[in-house]
Amino acid sequence: MNIARLKVLGSNYIGLFGITNDKLCFVPESIEERAVKTIENTLNVKTKQVSIYSSALLAVFAKMNNKHVYLPSFASQKEIEQIEKEIKVKIIKTQNALGNLIELNDAGAIISKTLPKKATEEIKKSGLNVLQTNVAGIEVTGSGIVATNKGFLINPRATKEEALLVEKTLGVKGGSSTANTGDALVRNSILANVHGFLIGETTTPHEINRIEEALEGQA
């Protein structure tokens, strides 16, 4: 598994700025060229520069697997059209910051209880196994989990029972760790697919080892 430390736009919370699958990664229009090259080489992906809701914080608003990008209904038509040039788009009727509330891979989706049932049903229609739950007592479920088609990383405050439900829903094994020296909202600090992961520069070697084991499905 390829691993690299990285800052994006001066921030160690690199997971906020990108959404990726196993072939494609959307990054902000303002991203540094060196960061783009590191992302492409580490994740073995093509990158495409876009904005969502006129923001660089792409993962706050959207999530992606190998089949679709899931966007909230307040994304602009221009933004939707840009993304549709690369991959199919599913528009979810919600005024919520969708990316903070869901995490998914090609098999399943973990969805916060904050997301309305109607929006949850729309996600379920795309063929994913769906579990609607808060993890570790936190409503921003999508910020506390990093999922790929190989493994998942979960907020270390999640219970064993919660981790087992996530495993069953996503169809992969995983583990827990913090990132960026103690941050439990791990998605904010990590960008990952089956080929590798990028991590904020303040992440410790011990955290990196645990993250690698989890994303390899070996934790």
Secondary structure as UniProt FT lines:
FT   STRAND          2..6
FT   TURN            9..10
FT   HELIX           14..16
FT   STRAND          19..20
FT   STRAND          24..28
FT   TURN            29..30
FT   HELIX           33..43
FT   STRAND          46..50
FT   TURN            53..54
FT   HELIX           58..61
FT   STRAND          63..64
FT   STRAND          68..72
FT   TURN            73..74
FT   HELIX           77..84
FT   TURN            85..86
FT   STRAND          88..92
FT   HELIX           98..101
FT   STRAND          102..104
FT   STRAND          108..111
FT   TURN            113..114
FT   HELIX           117..124
FT   TURN            125..127
FT   STRAND          129..132
FT   TURN            136..137
FT   HELIX           141..143
FT   STRAND          145..147
FT   STRAND          152..154
FT   TURN            156..157
FT   HELIX           160..170
FT   STRAND          174..176
FT   TURN            180..182
FT   HELIX           186..189
FT   STRAND          190..193
FT   TURN            194..195
FT   STRAND          196..200
FT   TURN            201..202
FT   HELIX           205..215
FT   TURN            216..217
//
